[in-house]
Amino acid sequence: MKYLAILALVSAFFSPASLALTEQHSITELAPNDQRYLQYQRQRINDLFMSQLGQNIRGDKSDLIAMQKLIDQHIIKRDDTLMNQALGVVFGDLLAKDLNMKWVVYTDQIGRSRALQLGHSEYLLFPVSIISRRTDAGITPDIQQLYRQTVERIQPHITKNPYYKPVH
């Protein structure tokens, strides 16, 4: 049962239905407010890294281990959606760096979300909520496994997409 919940959450995070762009969707550059929000979230997590783990965000896979410690040691509680979303921003930064993605704003009929865009393609990831959706559902995420699954899901789109052009 727990496995089905995890599978459903991974599918919601990265599914063809959530990726297809129509006339009702738009992708735009981050506005200054979005950039400030992401920076604020990074700073919140960096402050926790420093006070609880004695290290800064490093921008490499060692951050995944540090994030897991914050969760496993209950430094960030399951029901603290905002802090779990802040973890999602740091998680997203690592994906952006490793997969050559960029932060954008995705808007549709439901609302506005910060997302990662693969090159100049229609493929998007929504890392801000990837951890908080799991913790809100009572699931303790395995951050390294989640990272591997996310990379595995998007990797075919990187290697097979003729429209993929790196953003950096």
Beta strands, then each sheet from edge to edge (+ up, - down):
strand 1: 26-28
strand 2: 101-107
strand 3: 112-118
strand 4: 124-125
sheet 1: 1+ 2- 3+ 4-
end
